Amino acid sequence: DFRACCTYYEHTQMFCGGINHQWSVNGGKCSICGEAYDQKTKLFDKGGEKYLGKIVRTYTQGSVISVTVIV
């Protein structure tokens, strides 16, 4: 279950390193979880503090998936 695996309650900290860092250093890029793009070890990536080694879902390359985004 994704929620059990990847819930992070400090989501207000995930701001791409700050607007100046995001645009001046990373050319507007931001990591998928809101971490600074140039950060070597990301929280949820392998080796990161929150990495649990659980694969919650897999997809075949090129497959079409349905997603819902709440803004």
MODELLER restraints for C-alpha pairs under 7 A, 6 or more apart:
rsr = mdl.restraints
at = mdl.atoms
rsr.add(forms.Gaussian(group=physical.xy_distance, feature=features.Distance(at['CA:1:A'], at['CA:56:A']), mean=5.96, stdev=0.5))
rsr.add(forms.Gaussian(group=physical.xy_distance, feature=features.Distance(at['CA:2:A'], at['CA:56:A']), mean=5.73, stdev=0.5))
rsr.add(forms.Gaussian(group=physical.xy_distance, feature=features.Distance(at['CA:14:A'], at['CA:33:A']), mean=6.98, stdev=0.5))
rsr.add(forms.Gaussian(group=physical.xy_distance, feature=features.Distance(at['CA:14:A'], at['CA:34:A']), mean=4.56, stdev=0.5))
rsr.add(forms.Gaussian(group=physical.xy_distance, feature=features.Distance(at['CA:14:A'], at['CA:35:A']), mean=5.42, stdev=0.5))
rsr.add(forms.Gaussian(group=physical.xy_distance, feature=features.Distance(at['CA:15:A'], at['CA:34:A']), mean=5.33, stdev=0.5))
rsr.add(forms.Gaussian(group=physical.xy_distance, feature=features.Distance(at['CA:15:A'], at['CA:35:A']), mean=6.35, stdev=0.5))
rsr.add(forms.Gaussian(group=physical.xy_distance, feature=features.Distance(at['CA:16:A'], at['CA:22:A']), mean=5.81, stdev=0.5))
rsr.add(forms.Gaussian(group=physical.xy_distance, feature=features.Distance(at['CA:16:A'], at['CA:30:A']), mean=5.18, stdev=0.5))
rsr.add(forms.Gaussian(group=physical.xy_distance, feature=features.Distance(at['CA:16:A'], at['CA:31:A']), mean=6.83, stdev=0.5))
rsr.add(forms.Gaussian(group=physical.xy_distance, feature=features.Distance(at['CA:16:A'], at['CA:34:A']), mean=4.86, stdev=0.5))
rsr.add(forms.Gaussian(group=physical.xy_distance, feature=features.Distance(at['CA:16:A'], at['CA:35:A']), mean=4.58, stdev=0.5))
rsr.add(forms.Gaussian(group=physical.xy_distance, feature=features.Distance(at['CA:16:A'], at['CA:36:A']), mean=4.19, stdev=0.5))
rsr.add(forms.Gaussian(group=physical.xy_distance, feature=features.Distance(at['CA:16:A'], at['CA:37:A']), mean=6.76, stdev=0.5))
rsr.add(forms.Gaussian(group=physical.xy_distance, feature=features.Distance(at['CA:17:A'], at['CA:35:A']), mean=6.28, stdev=0.5))
rsr.add(forms.Gaussian(group=physical.xy_distance, feature=features.Distance(at['CA:17:A'], at['CA:36:A']), mean=4.53, stdev=0.5))
rsr.add(forms.Gaussian(group=physical.xy_distance, feature=features.Distance(at['CA:22:A'], at['CA:28:A']), mean=5.11, stdev=0.5))
rsr.add(forms.Gaussian(group=physical.xy_distance, feature=features.Distance(at['CA:22:A'], at['CA:29:A']), mean=6.13, stdev=0.5))
rsr.add(forms.Gaussian(group=physical.xy_distance, feature=features.Distance(at['CA:22:A'], at['CA:30:A']), mean=6.59, stdev=0.5))
rsr.add(forms.Gaussian(group=physical.xy_distance, feature=features.Distance(at['CA:22:A'], at['CA:36:A']), mean=6.85, stdev=0.5))
rsr.add(forms.Gaussian(group=physical.xy_distance, feature=features.Distance(at['CA:26:A'], at['CA:37:A']), mean=6.53, stdev=0.5))
rsr.add(forms.Gaussian(group=physical.xy_distance, feature=features.Distance(at['CA:26:A'], at['CA:38:A']), mean=6.91, stdev=0.5))
rsr.add(forms.Gaussian(group=physical.xy_distance, feature=features.Distance(at['CA:29:A'], at['CA:37:A']), mean=5.98, stdev=0.5))
rsr.add(forms.Gaussian(group=physical.xy_distance, feature=features.Distance(at['CA:30:A'], at['CA:36:A']), mean=5.73, stdev=0.5))
rsr.add(forms.Gaussian(group=physical.xy_distance, feature=features.Distance(at['CA:30:A'], at['CA:37:A']), mean=4.73, stdev=0.5))
rsr.add(forms.Gaussian(group=physical.xy_distance, feature=features.Distance(at['CA:31:A'], at['CA:37:A']), mean=4.73, stdev=0.5))
rsr.add(forms.Gaussian(group=physical.xy_distance, feature=features.Distance(at['CA:35:A'], at['CA:42:A']), mean=6.92, stdev=0.5))
rsr.add(forms.Gaussian(group=physical.xy_distance, feature=features.Distance(at['CA:41:A'], at['CA:47:A']), mean=6.68, stdev=0.5))
rsr.add(forms.Gaussian(group=physical.xy_distance, feature=features.Distance(at['CA:41:A'], at['CA:48:A']), mean=5.66, stdev=0.5))
rsr.add(forms.Gaussian(group=physical.xy_distance, feature=features.Distance(at['CA:42:A'], at['CA:48:A']), mean=5.37, stdev=0.5))
rsr.add(forms.Gaussian(group=physical.xy_distance, feature=features.Distance(at['CA:43:A'], at['CA:49:A']), mean=5.21, stdev=0.5))
rsr.add(forms.Gaussian(group=physical.xy_distance, feature=features.Distance(at['CA:43:A'], at['CA:50:A']), mean=5.16, stdev=0.5))
rsr.add(forms.Gaussian(group=physical.xy_distance, feature=features.Distance(at['CA:43:A'], at['CA:51:A']), mean=6.55, stdev=0.5))
rsr.add(forms.Gaussian(group=physical.xy_distance, feature=features.Distance(at['CA:44:A'], at['CA:50:A']), mean=5.08, stdev=0.5))
rsr.add(forms.Gaussian(group=physical.xy_distance, feature=features.Distance(at['CA:44:A'], at['CA:51:A']), mean=4.62, stdev=0.5))
rsr.add(forms.Gaussian(group=physical.xy_distance, feature=features.Distance(at['CA:45:A'], at['CA:51:A']), mean=5.80, stdev=0.5))
